[in-house]
Amino acid sequence: MCGIVGAVTSRQAQAILLAGLHRLEYRGYDSAGMAIVGENGIERRRTVGNVQELDDALMAAPLAGVTGIAHTRWATHGVPAVSNAHPHVAGDGRIALVHNGIIENYERLREELKQGGCRFESDTDSEVIAHLLDECLRRNPEMELRDAVREAARRLEGAFALAVISANDPSRIVAMRVGSPLVVGLGIGENFVASDVPALRPVTDRFLILEEGDLVELTAAGITVWDFQDETAVRTTLRITTDTGDADRGNYRHYMHKEIHEQPQTVRDALEGRVGRARVLEPAFGVNASAVLDGTRAVTIAACGTSYYTGCVARYWIEELAGIPCNVEIASEFRYRKFVVPDGSLFVTISQSGETADTLAALRIAQETGFEHSLTLCNVPVSSLVRESELAFMLHAGTEVAVASTKATTAQFVALMLLTILLARRAGLTAEREAELVAALRQLPEVVAQALALEPRIRALAEQFMDCHHALFLGRGLQYPVALEGALKLKEISYIHAEGYPAGELKHGPLALVDDDMPVVAVAPGNELVEKVRANLEEVRSRSGRLYVFADADSGIVEGEGVTVVEVPRVHELLAPIVYTIPLQLLAYHTAVLKGTDADRPRNLAKSVTVE
C-alpha cells in the first residue's frame, strides 16, 4: 500500500514530509521520493529501497521550500527503480504528483498523450496523470490547478488518491480521492494531507476525513473541499489525540477482542485501491500479474493452520468460478511428499507473518520443482515470503498481536476472492457477474459489523461451553472449512478439545461421540445444501445432542428443545464463509475469557512459527 504525505506551511517542509514517510513505513513499499516547490521551481529526490535511503540523499542535498509532497511506492506498474518512484513530473517540471491506487485505462491514455508529443520517463500508470494535468494547463493557461485536477480525473478509470503541486502556484496543494483514502491535517498557519492519520500525528491532532470523490485545496491559511458534484462541502473535524497504532489495546480487555472488532475496517483496507466501480484491478497483485494470471491453468495453495482453512474455502471459489483445478496443501506435509505439478501452475502461499517456516520451505521446494509462478498473500511487507515470491499481495490487516489470527484471516479471505475473480475473468466471468461480486465485497464491511452485533447473544452462549471438555463443529460445502476454523479457535484459546467435520460424515464415526454433554455447533446458511444439513442436525438431535446453529433467516432452521439458533445476517452466498467465521471467533473468545485462559497468548503457541 503506497503512502502519501503533503505539507503547505510557513516552515521548511522537508523534515515534516520525511517524518510522515517514516511513520508510513508499515504500509510496505520499495521506493520513496519527495518534491518541494522552492525558489528554483520544483525539485525532487527519489531513491529505491527504504525511507532511510531517501533520508540520506536529502542529508547530502536538501530540498528547500515550504510546500511539498512525498511518497512511498509499492510497485504495481514498472519494477522498483528510481525512474518509477514518485513524485512524477510533467511540463518540464512545472507539475509534480504523487498517486496511490491503480489507473485501469492508463495504456490508452498513454498512447494518446504520446501521439500528442508527451515523453514518458517511467513505466507507471501514475505518470499518465501528471501529463494529463499538464495538457489541461497548456490548453488553458488561465485554468486553476484544482480545475485541471478535476478535468483530468474525469478521464481516469480505476482507484486513486492524488496530491499535486505546481511551480506556477507554489502556495497550494490540490488533492483528490476516488477509491483510495486521504485525510487532511489542520494546523495553525499550515495544513497537511496524507494517506493515513499516523503520518501527521506529530504535527496535528485535528483531521478531516475526505469522502469519496472529494477534491481539496490546501494553503497555509486554510482549506476548501469540493464534493463529487463540484459543490463546496463541509467535512467534520475530528480530534485525534493519541496515535492510532495497532499496539494500543484501547478499551478492550484483550488484543484479540480488539482485533475481532477491527474486521469491518480490515475488509475496507484489504479492498482499498484494489477494486474499481465494478471491477477488480489486477495490477494490485503485482507488476507482472496480468502475464502470470493469463498463463495460469492450475493453482496450488500452501499454508498452515488458519491460513490453510482460508485456502480450503478458496478451492471452492476457484473451481466454481474459474473452472481450473485448485489443490490446497498443508505446508508442513507438502515438504515431505512427492507431488505432480500441473502445467501452468501458480503456487500461492498464505501467511500472516511471512516467516512461517513450513510455508517458506514449501515455496522454495515449489520453485525448484517446476511451478512456473509464485504469489504470496502476506501481512508483513519485509518478510521472507514477500521477498522470495514472484508476486505479493499485501493484506493490509495492520499489526495482529493476538496469537489466534482473526483480522488477518478476514483479509486473507478478501484477497483470495479478488484472486478468484481475476482467474474467473479469464475463464469467461461476465462483467455483470463480476460487478455483482464487487458490489457484495463493498457491502461486506457493513455485514461484518452486523455479525459483530451478535456479541451479547454469543457471550451468553459461551457460558454453556465453559465447562465442556469436547465440542463438534459441522459444516457442508463452503462452510466445512469454517467449521474447521471454528474448532481450531475454540481449542487454541480455551483449551477445549474440538473437532471440525463435514456434516455428511456424521454417520461415518463422529456420531458415536454425541451425547447431552457434547455441544455440536453447525454453520448453516440458507443455500442449496441447507436441507442436507437439517437432516444431519436431526441425527444429532435424536441422540440428545445439544445443537447450536448459526444460520440466516433463509435456512428454515428454528429453535426448539435442544436447538439454539443464532441468526447471522444475510450475505452473498459466496462470501458467507467470511461472515460466519466472525461469530465463531466471538464464541471462542468469550469461552476463553470465562475459563480464565489468556486469549492473547495461549499456552505452548507462538504468533509466528519460524521453526519446523
C-alpha distance (Angstrom), angle and dihedral (degrees) to the residues before:
residue distance angle dihedral
M1 . . .
C2 3.80 . .
G3 3.80 121.0 .
I4 3.81 131.2 -136.9
V5 3.81 129.5 -163.0
G6 3.81 126.5 173.5
A7 3.81 133.5 173.3
V8 3.82 136.6 -171.4
T9 3.77 107.3 -173.8
S10 3.80 145.9 138.8
R11 3.82 92.1 -115.0
Q12 3.76 131.1 63.5
A13 3.79 108.7 -65.4
Q14 3.80 100.1 -155.8
A15 3.82 97.9 83.4
I16 3.81 92.5 45.8
L17 3.79 92.2 51.0
L18 3.80 93.6 46.4
A19 3.79 92.5 49.9
G20 3.80 89.5 50.7
L21 3.81 92.2 51.4
H22 3.79 91.6 50.6
R23 3.81 89.4 53.2
L24 3.80 90.4 51.7
E25 3.80 95.2 52.7
Y26 3.81 90.6 102.2
R27 3.81 88.8 71.3
G28 3.80 93.3 69.9
Y29 3.81 126.6 -114.5
D30 3.80 144.7 167.9
S31 3.82 102.6 -151.2
A32 3.79 140.1 19.0
G33 3.76 138.6 -158.1
M34 3.79 147.2 170.0
A35 3.82 137.4 -155.9
I36 3.80 125.7 -166.8
V37 3.81 130.6 -176.2
G38 3.80 107.2 -127.1
E39 3.79 138.6 159.6
N40 3.80 90.2 -70.8
G41 3.79 95.4 48.1
I42 3.82 124.1 -104.4
E43 3.78 116.8 -7.3
R44 3.79 124.2 -179.4
R45 3.79 142.5 -173.0
R46 3.81 123.9 -158.8
T47 3.79 132.3 -179.1
V48 3.78 139.4 176.9
G49 3.79 116.6 -125.1
N50 3.77 129.8 27.8
V51 3.78 129.2 -9.5
Q52 3.79 90.4 -101.2
E53 3.81 87.8 68.6
L54 3.80 88.9 57.9
D55 3.79 89.9 44.0
D56 3.81 89.8 55.6
A57 3.80 92.3 47.3
L58 3.80 90.9 52.0
M59 3.76 91.1 47.4
A60 3.81 88.1 57.6
A61 3.82 94.8 42.2
P62 3.83 112.9 15.2
L63 3.80 124.7 -158.1
A64 3.80 115.3 -129.1
G65 3.79 122.5 -153.8
V66 3.78 144.4 85.0
T67 3.83 100.4 -116.9
G68 3.76 122.3 60.8
I69 3.79 150.7 135.6
A70 3.81 131.6 -142.6
H71 3.79 136.7 -172.7
T72 3.78 147.2 -170.4
R73 3.81 113.8 -151.3
W74 3.79 134.1 -151.9
A75 3.80 106.7 -164.0
T76 3.81 117.9 -110.8
H77 3.82 98.6 143.8
G78 3.79 116.7 31.3
V79 3.79 127.8 5.9
P80 3.82 121.1 -82.2
A81 3.80 103.8 -75.0
V82 3.79 138.2 133.6
S83 3.81 90.0 -108.3
N84 3.80 90.6 56.9
A85 3.80 95.8 44.0
H86 3.81 120.6 103.5
P87 2.98 145.2 -79.6
H88 3.79 97.1 65.4
V89 3.80 120.4 -160.9
A90 3.79 135.8 -155.5
G91 3.78 138.6 176.2
D92 3.80 93.8 48.8
G93 3.79 89.4 -55.2
R94 3.81 97.7 -45.2
I95 3.84 92.4 119.1
A96 3.82 128.7 42.6
L97 3.77 124.7 -176.8
V98 3.80 141.7 -179.2
H99 3.79 120.9 -159.4
N100 3.79 138.3 -169.6
G101 3.78 119.7 -166.8
I102 3.80 137.3 31.7
I103 3.81 129.9 -67.6
E104 3.79 107.4 -149.2
N105 3.81 98.0 -167.3
Y106 3.79 96.6 44.3
E107 3.82 95.2 116.5
R108 3.81 92.8 58.8
L109 3.80 91.7 44.6
R110 3.80 90.9 47.0
E111 3.80 91.9 54.7
E112 3.81 91.5 48.2
L113 3.79 91.1 50.8
K114 3.81 92.7 46.7
Q115 3.80 89.9 53.8
G116 3.79 87.2 53.2
G117 3.79 91.0 55.9
C118 3.83 102.7 -94.1
R119 3.78 117.2 147.8
F120 3.79 117.9 -149.7
E121 3.79 124.1 -148.1
S122 3.81 98.6 -174.9
D123 3.80 142.3 44.4
T124 3.81 92.8 -128.1
D125 3.76 132.3 115.8
S126 3.81 88.2 -137.6
E127 3.81 96.2 68.6
V128 3.80 88.6 61.6
I129 3.81 89.3 66.4
A130 3.79 92.5 52.7
H131 3.82 91.0 53.3
L132 3.80 91.7 45.8
L133 3.80 89.0 55.3
D134 3.76 92.2 48.1
E135 3.80 90.9 49.1
C136 3.82 90.4 53.2
L137 3.79 91.9 50.4
R138 3.82 94.2 45.7
R139 3.80 91.3 51.8
N140 3.80 91.5 47.5
P141 3.82 110.7 28.1
E142 3.81 91.4 -178.8
M143 3.80 93.8 53.6
E144 3.81 117.5 119.6
L145 3.81 115.8 -119.6
R146 3.80 91.3 -118.9
D147 3.82 91.0 54.9
A148 3.79 89.9 51.2
V149 3.80 90.9 51.7
R150 3.80 90.8 49.9
E151 3.81 92.5 48.0
A152 3.80 93.1 47.4
A153 3.81 91.8 46.9
R154 3.81 90.6 57.7
R155 3.80 88.3 65.2
L156 3.80 95.3 50.3
E157 3.80 124.2 96.1
G158 3.79 118.8 -164.9
A159 3.79 134.8 34.3
F160 3.77 124.7 -44.5
A161 3.78 149.3 157.5
L162 3.79 116.2 -163.2
A163 3.79 138.7 -169.5
V164 3.81 117.7 -174.1
I165 3.80 136.3 -174.4
S166 3.81 129.7 -172.9
A167 3.80 130.6 -153.4
N168 3.81 87.7 -144.3
D169 3.81 92.1 57.5
P170 3.82 107.9 31.3
S171 3.79 95.5 168.0
R172 3.81 98.5 73.5
I173 3.79 149.0 47.4
V174 3.79 122.1 -150.4
A175 3.81 116.6 -155.3
M176 3.79 135.1 177.4
R177 3.79 138.6 -177.2
V178 3.81 129.1 -152.4
G179 3.79 112.7 160.9
S180 3.83 95.9 -19.8
P181 3.81 122.6 77.4
L182 3.80 128.3 -111.0
V183 3.78 131.3 178.6
V184 3.79 129.2 -161.9
G185 3.80 120.0 -141.8
L186 3.80 117.3 -151.2
G187 3.79 120.0 -145.7
I188 3.79 137.8 167.3
G189 3.78 107.1 -89.7
E190 3.81 89.8 -11.2
N191 3.80 139.0 64.7
F192 3.77 135.5 -163.7
V193 3.80 144.0 -161.2
A194 3.81 129.4 -157.4
S195 3.77 143.4 159.1
D196 3.81 91.4 -115.8
V197 3.81 139.1 18.9
P198 3.85 97.7 -116.5
A199 3.79 91.2 65.7
L200 3.82 90.5 65.0
R201 3.80 103.8 34.3
P202 3.86 93.6 101.7
V203 3.82 90.6 59.4
T204 3.80 105.3 34.7
D205 3.79 145.6 9.7
R206 3.84 96.0 -160.3
F207 3.79 119.7 87.0
L208 3.78 143.2 175.1
I209 3.79 116.4 -153.4
L210 3.80 106.5 -146.6
E211 3.78 117.4 -135.8
E212 3.79 128.2 -134.9
G213 3.80 110.9 -65.3
D214 3.80 94.9 11.6
L215 3.80 119.7 147.9
V216 3.81 118.5 -163.2
E217 3.79 133.4 -168.5
L218 3.79 116.1 -156.2
T219 3.79 127.8 -163.7
A220 3.79 128.7 163.4
A221 3.81 88.6 -102.4
G222 3.81 98.5 51.4
I223 3.79 150.2 -49.5
T224 3.80 136.7 -99.4
V225 3.81 124.0 -159.1
W226 3.80 126.3 -158.5
D227 3.81 121.8 -169.0
F228 3.80 128.8 -137.0
Q229 3.81 90.8 -80.5
D230 3.83 89.2 53.4
E231 3.80 92.1 -111.2
T232 3.80 118.4 137.2
A233 3.79 109.4 -100.6
V234 3.79 138.2 -163.7
R235 3.78 117.3 -138.2
T236 3.79 123.5 -165.9
T237 3.80 115.9 -102.9
L238 3.80 113.4 -130.4
R239 3.78 123.9 -160.0
I240 3.81 112.3 -144.3
T241 3.77 110.8 -176.8
T242 3.81 99.5 172.3
D243 3.76 132.6 52.4
T244 3.77 113.6 -94.9
G245 3.78 94.2 -137.3
D246 3.77 121.0 146.6
A247 3.80 92.6 -124.4
D248 3.82 91.0 73.5
R249 3.82 110.0 91.2
G250 3.82 91.0 -161.6
N251 3.78 114.6 -170.7
Y252 3.80 93.8 -23.3
R253 3.78 121.1 110.3
H254 3.80 92.5 -139.6
Y255 3.79 135.8 20.9
M256 3.79 88.3 -125.0
H257 3.79 91.1 60.1
K258 3.80 90.6 49.0
E259 3.80 92.2 47.9
I260 3.81 91.9 49.9
H261 3.79 89.2 55.1
E262 3.80 93.0 47.2
Q263 3.79 91.6 65.4
P264 3.82 99.2 98.9
Q265 3.81 87.2 58.4
T266 3.80 90.4 42.3
V267 3.80 89.5 60.4
R268 3.81 91.3 48.5
D269 3.79 91.5 49.7
A270 3.80 92.9 47.6
L271 3.82 89.6 53.0
E272 3.80 95.2 42.1
G273 3.78 110.5 123.0
R274 3.81 91.1 -9.3
V275 3.82 99.9 91.7
G276 3.77 131.6 48.9
R277 3.77 125.9 -158.7
A278 3.79 93.1 -65.1
R279 3.81 106.7 -8.5
V280 3.77 141.6 68.6
L281 3.82 110.8 -116.9
E282 3.79 104.5 -131.2
P283 3.85 98.7 -161.7
A284 3.82 84.5 72.6
F285 3.80 85.4 81.5
G286 3.79 93.9 57.8
V287 3.77 146.7 -72.9
N288 3.81 94.9 -68.6
A289 3.79 97.1 33.7
S290 3.81 97.3 116.3
A291 3.78 93.8 53.8
V292 3.81 92.7 44.7
L293 3.79 94.2 48.9
D294 3.80 92.1 44.5
G295 3.80 88.5 61.1
T296 3.81 97.7 41.4
R297 3.80 113.2 117.0
A298 3.80 98.4 158.0
V299 3.80 137.9 18.0
T300 3.78 130.6 -145.5
I301 3.80 117.2 -169.4
A302 3.81 120.7 -162.1
A303 3.79 123.0 -171.5
C304 3.80 144.5 128.9
G305 3.79 134.7 -120.9
T306 3.80 115.7 -22.6
S307 3.81 91.3 1.2
Y308 3.79 88.8 58.2
Y309 3.81 90.0 56.2
T310 3.81 92.5 51.2
G311 3.80 86.5 52.2
C312 3.80 89.7 52.6
V313 3.81 89.7 56.4
A314 3.81 89.5 48.9
R315 3.81 90.0 55.7
Y316 3.82 89.1 63.8
W317 3.82 90.8 46.7
I318 3.82 96.6 46.9
E319 3.79 96.9 45.2
E320 3.83 92.7 45.0
L321 3.79 99.6 43.9
A322 3.81 103.9 25.3
G323 3.80 98.4 31.2
I324 3.80 94.8 -140.7
P325 3.82 127.1 120.7
C326 3.78 116.9 -94.3
N327 3.79 124.4 -169.2
V328 3.79 120.7 -167.1
E329 3.78 116.1 -156.0
I330 3.78 133.1 -168.6
A331 3.78 97.2 -126.7
S332 3.80 94.9 -139.5
E333 3.81 90.1 56.4
F334 3.79 96.6 40.5
R335 3.80 89.2 63.8
Y336 3.78 93.6 62.6
R337 3.77 106.6 43.0
K338 3.76 137.4 70.8
F339 3.77 113.8 -109.9
V340 3.79 140.7 -178.6
V341 3.81 118.3 -119.4
P342 3.81 111.0 -145.8
D343 3.81 117.2 -142.9
G344 3.77 114.6 -89.7
S345 3.81 93.4 19.1
L346 3.79 122.8 175.5
F347 3.80 113.1 -158.3
V348 3.82 111.1 -148.5
T349 3.79 122.8 -168.0
I350 3.79 123.5 -168.0
S351 3.80 123.3 -161.0
Q352 3.78 136.5 146.3
S353 3.80 94.0 -149.2
G354 3.79 100.5 30.9
E355 3.80 88.3 -138.4
T356 3.82 100.9 82.9
A357 3.81 101.1 140.8
D358 3.80 98.1 -144.9
T359 3.80 93.6 45.8
L360 3.79 92.1 47.7
A361 3.81 90.5 49.6
A362 3.81 90.2 49.0
L363 3.82 90.2 53.8
R364 3.80 91.9 51.2
I365 3.80 91.7 49.0
A366 3.80 91.0 47.9
Q367 3.79 91.0 52.4
E368 3.80 90.1 52.1
T369 3.80 97.2 46.7
G370 3.77 107.9 52.9
F371 3.79 110.1 -76.2
E372 3.80 104.0 142.3
H373 3.80 99.9 -151.2
S374 3.80 140.3 13.8
L375 3.79 135.1 -151.5
T376 3.80 129.2 -178.3
L377 3.79 127.7 -159.1
C378 3.78 103.2 -155.0
N379 3.80 142.7 157.0
V380 3.82 99.9 -147.9
P381 3.81 115.5 67.8
V382 3.81 96.9 -160.9
S383 3.81 95.1 48.3
S384 3.79 127.6 122.2
L385 3.80 94.3 -111.4
V386 3.80 90.8 55.5
R387 3.78 92.7 47.6
E388 3.80 94.6 47.6
S389 3.82 100.2 41.2
E390 3.78 123.4 87.8
L391 3.82 92.7 -135.8
A392 3.80 128.0 24.5
F393 3.79 130.5 -166.7
M394 3.80 112.7 -166.0
L395 3.80 114.3 -141.7
H396 3.84 94.9 -150.2
A397 3.81 90.3 -152.2
G398 3.81 93.4 138.8
T399 3.77 124.1 -132.1
E400 3.81 111.7 -27.0
V401 3.80 107.8 -157.3
A402 3.81 102.2 174.2
V403 3.79 114.5 85.1
A404 3.82 92.6 -132.5
S405 3.78 106.4 74.9
T406 3.80 117.4 -127.4
K407 3.80 116.0 143.8
A408 3.82 93.4 31.7
T409 3.81 87.2 55.0
T410 3.79 90.7 55.1
A411 3.80 91.0 49.1
Q412 3.82 89.4 50.7
F413 3.81 90.2 54.2
V414 3.80 91.0 51.8
A415 3.81 92.5 47.3
L416 3.80 91.6 50.0
M417 3.80 92.1 50.2
L418 3.81 90.4 51.3
L419 3.80 89.3 50.4
T420 3.80 90.4 48.2
I421 3.80 91.9 52.7
L422 3.80 91.9 51.4
L423 3.81 91.6 50.1
A424 3.80 90.9 45.1
R425 3.81 91.1 51.1
R426 3.80 87.5 63.2
A427 3.81 89.8 50.5
G428 3.79 94.3 54.9
L429 3.80 104.1 -82.7
T430 3.80 104.1 167.8
A431 3.79 122.5 -123.1
E432 3.80 88.4 -118.8
R433 3.80 92.9 54.2
E434 3.81 91.4 46.4
A435 3.81 90.5 49.8
E436 3.81 88.7 51.5
L437 3.81 91.9 53.4
V438 3.82 93.3 44.9
A439 3.80 90.0 50.6
A440 3.81 89.9 50.8
L441 3.81 90.3 50.3
R442 3.80 90.6 50.9
Q443 3.81 89.5 52.8
L444 3.79 92.5 47.3
P445 3.85 97.9 89.8
E446 3.79 90.4 59.5
V447 3.81 92.6 46.9
V448 3.81 90.5 49.4
A449 3.82 88.5 51.1
Q450 3.82 88.8 52.9
A451 3.81 89.8 51.3
L452 3.82 89.8 51.8
A453 3.81 88.5 54.0
L454 3.83 86.8 68.8
E455 3.80 88.9 72.5
P456 3.85 98.4 105.2
R457 3.81 90.3 53.7
I458 3.80 92.6 46.4
R459 3.80 92.6 46.5
A460 3.81 87.8 58.0
L461 3.81 91.6 48.3
A462 3.80 90.2 52.9
E463 3.80 89.0 68.1
Q464 3.80 87.4 67.6
F465 3.82 91.4 54.2
M466 3.79 102.4 44.5
D467 3.81 95.4 84.3
C468 3.79 95.9 41.5
H469 3.79 122.9 108.8
H470 3.81 97.7 -163.8
A471 3.81 138.1 26.4
L472 3.78 135.4 -177.7
F473 3.83 124.6 -146.4
L474 3.81 120.3 -160.8
G475 3.80 134.3 -167.9
R476 3.78 140.6 150.9
G477 3.78 130.7 -142.2
L478 3.79 112.0 -20.0
Q479 3.79 89.2 3.3
Y480 3.81 96.0 59.0
P481 3.85 92.6 80.8
V482 3.81 87.6 46.0
A483 3.80 88.6 57.0
L484 3.81 89.2 50.8
E485 3.80 90.7 50.5
G486 3.83 92.2 47.2
A487 3.79 90.4 53.4
L488 3.81 91.6 47.6
K489 3.80 92.7 52.0
L490 3.79 93.1 50.0
K491 3.79 94.8 48.0
E492 3.81 97.5 43.7
I493 3.81 98.4 52.5
S494 3.83 105.2 23.6
Y495 3.83 97.2 33.9
I496 3.80 91.3 -131.8
H497 3.79 111.5 142.3
A498 3.80 106.8 -115.6
E499 3.78 134.9 171.2
G500 3.78 132.3 -164.4
Y501 3.80 119.8 -144.2
P502 3.77 140.0 173.1
A503 3.80 103.0 -103.5
G504 3.81 90.7 -128.4
E505 3.81 89.9 61.9
L506 3.81 94.3 64.5
K507 3.79 93.6 101.5
H508 3.78 90.9 49.0
G509 3.78 94.9 70.2
P510 3.81 118.5 -53.9
L511 3.80 93.8 78.8
A512 3.80 87.4 72.9
L513 3.81 88.6 68.7
V514 3.78 96.7 53.6
D515 3.78 118.3 109.7
D516 3.80 137.2 131.0
D517 3.82 91.6 -79.3
M518 3.81 95.8 57.4
P519 3.82 118.6 75.9
V520 3.79 115.3 -144.0
V521 3.79 116.5 -154.3
A522 3.80 118.9 -161.6
V523 3.80 130.4 -172.8
A524 3.79 108.2 -152.3
P525 3.81 120.4 163.5
G526 3.77 115.9 -178.0
N527 3.80 100.1 -92.8
E528 3.82 135.8 125.4
L529 3.83 90.4 -73.4
V530 3.78 97.3 52.7
E531 3.82 94.8 96.2
K532 3.81 89.5 54.0
V533 3.81 89.5 50.3
R534 3.81 91.9 49.1
A535 3.78 89.4 54.9
N536 3.81 90.2 51.1
L537 3.79 90.7 49.8
E538 3.78 91.1 53.1
E539 3.79 87.7 57.8
V540 3.81 89.0 57.2
R541 3.78 93.5 44.1
S542 3.81 93.4 50.9
R543 3.81 88.5 57.7
S544 3.81 94.1 53.7
G545 3.81 92.3 -103.4
R546 3.80 119.0 158.9
L547 3.80 108.5 -120.4
Y548 3.82 125.7 -155.9
V549 3.78 109.0 -176.4
F550 3.80 125.7 -169.2
A551 3.79 105.3 -160.1
D552 3.78 141.6 144.2
A553 3.79 126.8 -118.4
D554 3.81 91.1 -94.3
S555 3.79 94.5 60.9
G556 3.80 96.2 81.5
I557 3.81 90.1 -140.8
V558 3.80 111.7 138.2
E559 3.76 133.7 -171.1
G560 3.74 119.7 -99.9
E561 3.75 141.3 143.2
G562 3.79 107.3 -31.6
V563 3.82 92.4 2.1
T564 3.81 123.3 101.5
V565 3.80 116.6 -174.7
V566 3.81 124.0 -161.3
E567 3.79 110.4 -165.5
V568 3.80 110.9 -136.0
P569 3.82 118.9 -161.1
R570 3.79 117.3 -97.3
V571 3.78 117.2 -102.1
H572 3.79 137.4 166.8
E573 3.80 104.1 -66.8
L574 3.81 94.2 -121.4
L575 3.81 90.8 54.6
A576 3.81 94.5 46.1
P577 3.85 93.4 100.6
I578 3.81 89.6 63.1
V579 3.79 93.9 52.1
Y580 3.81 96.4 40.9
T581 3.79 90.8 53.4
I582 3.83 90.1 64.2
P583 3.84 100.0 67.0
L584 3.80 90.6 44.4
Q585 3.82 88.9 55.5
L586 3.80 89.2 51.6
L587 3.80 91.9 47.6
A588 3.79 91.6 53.2
Y589 3.79 92.9 44.6
H590 3.80 96.7 50.6
T591 3.80 92.2 43.3
A592 3.80 88.7 54.0
V593 3.82 91.8 48.7
L594 3.81 91.5 51.1
K595 3.79 90.9 48.7
G596 3.80 91.1 49.6
T597 3.79 96.8 -121.9
D598 3.81 122.5 143.2
A599 3.81 103.8 -98.2
D600 3.80 92.3 -169.1
R601 3.80 99.5 47.0
P602 3.80 111.8 25.3
R603 3.76 115.9 -167.1
N604 3.79 120.4 -86.6
L605 3.82 93.9 8.7
A606 3.81 133.8 107.1
K607 3.79 130.1 -158.0
S608 3.78 94.6 -127.6
V609 3.82 118.0 31.1
T610 3.79 100.1 -148.5
V611 3.81 97.6 163.2
E612 3.79 129.6 58.4
